[in-house]
């Protein structure tokens, strides 16, 4: 659990899929310690890179799509952590 002096995610970052979507596919929750959020995002983006490589080298387009969503989640987590550290 985060202490009062720990910077945490603010819970404002969302991810929308497709045009004219009114509801986000996912949203980052508030209260996640920023350091932990950044570490998790880094790990997710690393896994996404692995998925892209396997998708391209093994002709598995589903891996590339999975990487797309994993990267989007990682970016949202990083963005929300940055908002938490700025505020």
Number of C-alpha atoms within 10 A of each C-alpha: 7 11 9 7 6 15 20 25 28 21 18 15 21 18 15 14 12 7 6 7 9 9 11 11 12 14 17 22 15 16 18 22 19 24 16 13 23 21 13 15 23 17 12 21 20 15 16 23 16 14 22 20 16 15 18 12 10 10 11 14 15 12 18 20 15 16 23 17 16 20 20 20 22 24 19 22 28 23 21 27 29 18 18 21 16 8 9
